Structure formats: structure tokens, C-alpha cells
């Protein structure tokens, strides 16, 4: 109450008019007649009110007595309003709504005088009940005992209580109840900006409605209109009743004043999903006109929609459909500036998370690529592009980072699980996309993480994180969903929402948006979708468009694309462009595939599957650096995508970045420890790095404990044994792999090479010819045929084989080197033949 006393003392001679709102919820107003340190006297007409300063929690002083609360009906006359609302011919009941809002705005009224903030929570939270931390429990009990004493208002004592609670919050930074109670303490000391900050943090941590209410109150007291508007938007989002809701009036006036049109439209859009009576619907439409009346581009739309709603009268469903259509048109105009903070809260719009993955990779020519790379991966698998993710990430908050070397590579830190409060240890190399964690800090960074029982000897915690990704990953998915919905592709949008819900069931605003999109999906589903029939004959362009879309949904891509000439425009939806790109890939028209996938990305920059698919196309045509770029972008958006990590590793391996590839395989393995195929690939990389013992440990573990019939693992075992020249054992595993997967060219090729090393040349040539017959254009098979013929002493044939390999893939240094050696052998043979011929000629001459 120190603030009110200072203000009154400095203005006592100005005949002030004051409104005060008491703790009990009563508002009293009048002119100041007298006051002392404990009480203030207010005179209003013939009534004198004596009010204890300790009973006041909010107040407003008017220096000009004419600014007092004049009754609304006297503020503006009906005649004075005509000039405003007759710009278009709105009819009742929209004019009535407009009048009420205009009168509220002109009256300088405020919801502050109708608000009574929620009190602190005294119930001991579970994390303190079930905790041996007696010191923290003691602080809680002591502070809450004092804070609930009615007359504790001494500033110094409250400040001391606040400091004690702040230490508790520092120890448990993700506990929303601590943030909330600290905000209540700051309210009692009239430190409104600080109180507002703590209530805002509470809402971020828990989405608690009480904390949002208190935040609005504190920001109002602090005079922060921007934050009041933002938090009112959050509070009203998905509201069910607006009639006589002064929050709605305040929010409408603030948005009109600050031109926060996009935010206002978004809130109205959400509310429409919950309104169940025509009075609220009419209030919404009148409010829209009030807020947007100065936007000339919308005047005709208001006129048309207003008349249509009037005709519909009380048809709820049709009226909502008209307003929803109006909102869709307004949002599609893209003429408003988005409020970044509200966008982050509602739609998850985030900054570009592009990281410095492999920035040291330089462009290499084909001669640097090792032809003896043995993993022929089937790069085009739809299950990778429509992946069922492993949703076993937990939510937590990093609260401390400790770098222990200048380059931070050895840094470590700690996070705390949001639900269990378990502490988790991590090293920096387990963190993806949070490069700013580079100093010793006490922070509160929300993340998604996976952990296993720790094997670290020098840490006191039981768990160590195997991978940590930004919480913004969910924002990326949400943004992608919103862009799908903007294209009216509600099926794709809902698929994205379902992904978020598996990670974060209470993600802000998601359930309301899901309900809306489900309704729109059901409404937009055409009759062909419900009763699919390939024999249906569309009659017009609209029918053809719907039919083609249905073919896409049924994954009948070839049929869908064959009908494109029936419609005049290229399909605009990014998911359709994506599918067309996949179709062209299947037809091996790689340039067209890249073109359509690029168009899909241009329409939706958060389309991680389109980046992944384009990377796969680049990978297939051996443009590995372009593939790396696309895989890196896909991982920025979805660092939990195991299959992208696998292909990222393969690309890194092919450009000789073995250490980077190993790290990528480890990320894929951390995401899904049960995927034996990833371990097999990792073993293959160890073989390439000549770390045979490490490779065999992984391989034997897979064969004994995981998947003993995995053909790739059997091949890897054979390859490892071949590298250490155990050819008989290697041949056994190659043959066992081929029993399971007979058409694997890579294994057939290695079997042929191993037979050659065993001097079984006829069998070796039979196997390599079989591989070439399966794919005549495989340069590697021709290379190995040359090697086998070289070992067999068939140098002329070997020379032809190496030349054929280089025709298919020029400038490969290893093949060129083998060709040069073969030519030297031929030259040596020719030289020997020449000498023999010379000796023979000389002998013949001497014999004569």
C-alpha cells in the first residue's frame, strides 16, 4: 500500500477521484476527503466511506474529476454512433454488439476493477512430500505460514519471504507451483512487473488458467498493455461464453487500438469451435466488425456475410459456417502482421534450427569416393518417408551446463524430468540443436530427451541422457500442420497433430485445433472418398479434382497423375506435389522428382519428409553433398527421425567423413536401440575404418541376442572375416546371407571376390557374371570382374572389365589405378613375348 499513500500525499490538494477494489471483491469510489497511515476516507454524494489501506489490493486515481466512471449510456449518444456503424448497413443484433463495445471503449472502463487475484497455494506439493530435502520443505512451510496471515504487508518482511522462495525455485526450476506462489508474494509487495513475470513462467510450465488470470491482473497494474492483450488472447482462446464477459470487451478494445488483427482472428477462430448458442455467435460477428471497421478491404465482406447471417436467422450450424468461411478468407489474405509471442504460444512458430552439421564438408569430385563401399542400401522405402516414430522421449528441463574445455566438446550438464523430478546427467555431444549451451549457467531450457541407467563413475545421478533434442521440435511439427491446414489438407495436418499429442498431450491449443480440423475434414470429404470406386466417371473439373485427390489418398499415384490433364491447374497442396515427386522417382525420372519435391518444400518449409525424400533422390543419383544438405535440414526439423540419421550417416560415409557417420549411427541407435539393422550398419562402418574387433563385437551381439537371421548382419560378419583374410569362414556367412536374400548383388559380388581369393576362379567368374546379369549397369560389379580376372591372370579380359566400369562411372581413382596395373602387366607380357620371339629368331638364324 506504499504506492497509494505516496500518490495521495503528492496529490492531496487536487481533489482526487479514486476507485479502490477491496480484497473481498467490493469496489468503492469517490473523492478523497482525508487519509492517514492506516485509512482513507472517500466521499461519494452523501456517502462517506472509511477504508483500511491493508484491505485494498488495487486502485485507480483520476486527476480530473470529469474522468470518473460516467454511466455507459451517457458516454455516447445514439446519434453520435450513427456515423461509425452506418458505414455499412449492419442490422440488429450486430449493431447492438457494436454499441456495447464502443461504449465500453469510450468509458475508459477497465476489467482491473472486476478482478480479484487468486491466492497462493498452501497445499504441500508431492515433490516435497516425497523428498528427503527437509531444508526445502522447511522453507515452504515457513513462507506459506506467513503469507497466509491476513495482515502481513510489511514490505521488508514480504521481500525476505520472496528471497527465501526464490532460492527454492532456483533449486527446482521446473516446478510451476513455486513460480506461482512467488508471483503471489510479489503481488503482496506491489511489485507488479516481477509478479507478472512469475505468473507468465507458471503458465509456460503448466498452462494453468489461474496463473494466466493473475498475470493479466499484474500486467494491468503495471500498465503493460501489450502483455495484457497477449494474455487475454490466451485466456479467451477456446472460450465457451462471451455474453457479459468483460474480458472479451477489454480484449476487443485492446486489439482494435493496437491493430492486433491476426491475433484477434485466431482467437475468434478457436472460440467458434465451442460456441453453442446464437447470441454468442451474433456477438462474435458484431465484435469482428467493431475491431476491423477501419480495414476498408473487409467492408464488402462484412456487408455480404452480415446479410447472409441475418437470412439464416437462428440456424447455428450454417451461421458458424459463414463466419468460419469469413475467417478463412481473412487469414488467407496474409495482410496482417503476426504477433510473434502469440504465434509461439498457439502455432509453435520457431526460428530456423539449421545447425552447423558438417559445415566442414567440402565438395569433392567423384575420384575421392571409395568404390569399394559395400552397403547398397535400398534408398527408396515408403516406410521411411511415412515413418512410425518411436515416441519414447520424455520431457524435461536443462538446469545447469558446465563446460570443462575451451572448445566445450567435453562439457556436461544436468536436466530434471518434468514428471518424476529425476535428475539426468548428459554430455554435450548428446545435445542436438542447442548450440548456445556453451557457458557455465543456471538455466531452465525445456527439452525432449531419452536416458538409460548411467555408467558414469563420477556422477551422483542414476540416469544419463543418450540424446537430447529441442522442445521446438514440436513447434516445427505444429507449424507444418498449420501450413497443411492452410492448404485445406486437413488429413495431413491431423497426422502432424497426432504426432505432437504423443509427445505432449497438453501442447497449448492443440486439442481445440484438432477438433476444428476433424470437423473440416469430415465436411470436405467428398462422396468419392466415402464410397471409393475406380469406375466412377467425373463430369466436371471439380469432380476430377476431388477424384484425383481421392486416388492420392488411396496411394494410387500412377492413376492420379494420369488424370492431371483433366484439370486446368497444377494441384496446389504440398502433399500432392510430394506424392508426384515420389511417383517420378519410381519411374526413375529423377530430375522431375527433384523438381516436384522442391515445389513441395517451397510451399511448406517445415515439410521434413519432403527434405528427406529429395535427399534420397540425390543419394540415389550419387549427389552426396546435396543429399547431406537435405538430410541435415530434415534433422533440424525432426531430430527424432531415425531413418534420416541412417541415410545421413551413409552419405557422410560415402564422402569419407567416417567420424561424422559414426556419430550419426549412434544417434539413430539412441533413438531406437532395438533396430539391429542400424547396429549392423555401424559394424560395417567399423570394418571400413579397419576396426575389425569393434565390428565383430557388434555383429556377434546381434547374431546371438538380436536377429540371427538378418541377412545384412550375416554379410557384415563375412565381410569382417574377409578383411582379416579368413576366406573360408567369410564364404560361409556370405552363402548364409544369400540363402535368406538371394538377389543381393552386393553379397554375390563379395562372394565372387572371396572365391577368387581362394583361387576358385571358375566359380568366382560364374558368381560375378550372375551379378552383372542382374544389373548390367552396376560399375562396381564390372570392377570386381576385372579384379577376379586379374587374379586369374586374364589380363586382357580384366582390362576390358575395368574400362567398362569406367564407362559407367568415369574418373574413379581406384578403378583407374587397377587399369594402369593391368596395362603394365600386359606390357610386361608383351615385352616377354617380344624377347622370346627375338631369341627364337636368333636361334633359327644361328641354326642356319
Steps between C-alpha positions, in 0.01 A plus 500: 500500500807719497427605142152634569614699801780666305264585214235642733752708694638655183153583364297578811407852393363396162162367613571154371237251391600143595376149429618229738439126476499314829632154578143383561403582140318832566574816300467841673546839333486869588697818568785489754394700808773389741749224578775391736750213516227238551180628341356704216163684496305521173193719446249411230189722506367460854694187583837508676698174496786422737733240348796324661804525271590137579167384351571655157664291232449731198418863437478769234538876546344762269667842508202647315173434674321499164678172420312310765278208413221665302215258430545332164170621355611862544838459330386511142164568348323289243534790256873514557534132419324512166800643322705198615278199452312623194807469277336172404139405550537263792173387654408388848633327700844596367441872556422433865830319547684782326336757732593311815861466396524862389350622829739280698795643306390863546429461871867428590364209700737223598465138599755570775220609733314175449799276572594336825827306458526140613676433829821297553477120508575373849467126440843336512590371150584133445861566403561638851288238675688214338841656536767479767581867445398620848657842447275575202195371684584729792516804270163410348331459839649819644413723202150363451423537871583871484361576157153388604490727806252774394696803624849411379563806282830635621715544192824378661340185634337418168829561320674260736235236438539553127876450520455173691254373244728610215775268632247218505402574140866509396539150637184371327471721189233297320250492788214728397353519851815678621482754217134560578544555874799728442278704266242529780771626736602764248135607470482557875802730479343687204792393279271448205754455216683228693172334601386500138826338392459215751138440401602494134766240581241297691275493199787392274579212733147381575246679272317579824201732452528655847855614434389657172221687679743631760745594226234712328429672830870570568567630148198729528635640824840548334340672201640250248226503233694280260523214749141553615384457140714192451385330819137588442534327163630189674231519768215538252632242257237224479257697723143368508302808604561865412171655611574761771863387502692820571823324411363474147415871496845596627672269251298633205579861591872430547525316166319783325732757657823308423379356165569144621273369227665164433501406868135606534398289200683199642323527834158538333583201280560288810193624689274405209572134569341524846207741466161333534246785486406758239540797738872434533529451123339838437727657761805362317396641165419844647835494681683421177349805337586719800866395491538503119275797412795710380632226267344606172582178317259311727196729476334317210558166669332626817204619299459172313548276803282713724208476261554125459504443878183708536324283241615184676351640822560238771646218293807445718696265277454710185579824682823357641591377151455855359720657769756220468517561127546872567786428743667262253486769232644761737785272612575406141546869410825499698469878547552504875820510700519197727565542870813290547434417865144389434620307195750312714229420755228397257669374185851421606669730251873464571826628371695310241678223687747440225814394680862483401484131415798412284580857402856379449397272213642630176394402151699206371508363149406141426861388515496539878214252543607153601352255250548215744213628711299189568164618628248512215208639690149498355468875535141527393271346760161654566508384859793737553305791354186425699681380805334381818717673758604363836331729749717418798644846559434658838455869574743673730694822560875558486588695812879502499783488244868465583758533221837357603708571190550806278319338203219368726524154346542347843226709661226338702186601681186394682131498423195415709205291382175698503284222643727292724745777600785253441835662428671396177866546408607572142803583287488776237540253214156362587331836439363579154404850389580688823840641412459798733562285808865599515558664838466412865141606563200444719220480243160351431490367144212260418608199290400151389745228600568127527704346780646172623647395837829684531837331484687817598705450814532863604135609495247469779195456274353170384425589137701625202341650189569319175350775286350845568300697243337843518140532615467720190482175302132495592467858378643398163245221467221736606608758244500233230150396609379859480637539147326178393176633649546830317495296179184329636693172515350412837594133486873580482454771764333257741777243448748762622282590799477136604880487504515800735234352728705184548787715625304771680127433565460848649670697225336848508195535278542165325180326608282788386677513168468124459122513557465775244706324235318171559171678433639665188646170378164331541327789325748508210510126437338449164264218410777322307703475821211347694399260222820451305446352155756496219220472246351836594487747209546865609292751306679830558828649621388508863414130483834422336691695768324315780544166323874557448541601865324179603732292280794662677352421840460139389871504394407437136760748381533385138125516443479843665780650291355357178190716547675835550411618153135499612550800727623841397734574789787311659399366843600762754523285811854431610413139588387440141818651360688272739315193373555597137871524579493147642321375190767647272767339715338162451507564125873586536432851372727651765506858367119515506500345848736770628293773331171397663655436842657847483158649425357318802779643719441851360137479612581353841848578636431270796425196280769272643392196297539700176858593600565136585352377169700749295812395689426139408474594133835682516644199682375266227666707223816524713483872567602440857569858605154612388359200686690600814351850485143368475550238771645768731195724445265208564684432827474866601124457480475141627813401695307193619480355145708182514494425127633845414790446740574169325508657154692798635761255629512315167558825312771608744662158460504532122683834511757358740371668817520185712502669841189702410331187366576310820343778705188493279464123538524544877219757489283257301583223746419723798156573353425130444730262685300200371578564132763235424538627146646829629751308708591293196565816299713635782698175496549541125644846560742360760616253234562785258702670773699175546367467855420134451485400868242775578297392195502132598385582856191672360438229240529213745267679744240535224529138389489364855248731668315685230430380148697188402330488158575858400658473151681833536659395829605166352655687210683736739644201688624352173645833392685544832645150472601563139686816608714293737549239222291224658353420159343163573305637798409811304360289216283310749330821619458640147323182395283505811399860426410404142281214623279764661530768230618336174480812281739720698757610237734635766528159672533311171783733400685447828447125477657505153796702628550257793491199265771669294714543811459125553623449139159361399495718189240317294246519785595862563440595134168315501382700805618839371338438160179420685524839679562683170203327337280628785617858437714556191558866594652442842854641468610326821417153363710568190782620723494175704486296179820677397658423837408130475635476144816679614553243779435224246760646264240591236649846454344581163154419633576687822599805295166490317313462830669803660435707188130402508481603867650841416253549215216458748667717763798706377788644701496248785860494620499143629378356171743720305784372719400136439476566127851650500638193682327271252650692206844465657447126534396480135799709397728275703348194335538656159861589578564138605336376183717736292816373672394138446431576134837671464682206662308259280589698187865516604505125571351426163756724332790342686372154416515590137 
